[in-house]
Amino acid sequence: MDIVEIKSVIRRFAVFAQLSHDSMADVVRLSRPRCVRRGRAAFDQGQQADVIFLVLNGRFKAIQVASDGSQIVTRLAGAGDLMGHLSAFNEAPYPVTAVAILDSEVLAWSQRTFVDLLLRHPQLSLALIRYMGLSIEEAHKRLHEASTEHVERRVAHAVLRLVRQSGRPVDGGIEIPFPITRQEIGLMSGTTLHTVSRILSAWEQNGIVDGGRQHLVLRDPHAIVVIAGEQ
């Protein structure tokens, strides 16, 4: 992807949409494009966070490993999402490993470079504050779900998040267009592979979803919304 294409792509992302021509040129000029192949990590948990990433295309899952070896998928990041920015600003280690689910392209800035950009371009600073506010709001929502809701509702919320982020219409439903395993859905919703398999099997029997290995299609999205308690 050349500079012209990169400018065209990131112009569609909320954090960069209001930048002037000169500001956009500055942002892109100081970035470093990278390709991250499926299954590889953009960065690793515990690594010193000195680089900020913007996802141009593809998708990443953020995996956090606890001291007892247990894992949780804390976030999925797709086109337009920033990764590593909170830790880089705090000069702290990355709290997660960001693994590419698909072959992906990113832009990268050093922490110092990105801070300099924020100081030179106030519109970028304001957009970043809004973006971080939405991220915090989403994290609070997920914490509330984990603390107060029963497991089937949590799984329904996880599936709906996947659909709202990147679902695409297909014949007879809405498809999650990237590989997603039942174990990963369990990690996203704070439950076990066995429990997710039981819930999805029941949904399949009721004609709500169709599933397979790393594949999920919602046949009755309204039913998932009802299970999630959003209607």
Buried (B, 14 or more C-beta within 10 A) or exposed (E): EEEEEBBEBBEEBEBBEBBEEEBBEBBBEBBEBBEBEBEEBBBEBEBEBBBBBBBBBBBBBBBBEEEEEEBBBBBBBBBBBBBBBBBBBEEEEBBBBBBBBBBBBBBBBBBEBBBBBBEEBEBBEEBBEEBBEEBEEEEEEBEEBBEEBEBBBBBBBBBBBBBEBBBEEEEEBBBBBBBBBBBBBBBBBBBBBEBBBBBBEEBBEEEBBBBEEBBBBBBBBEBBBEBBEEE
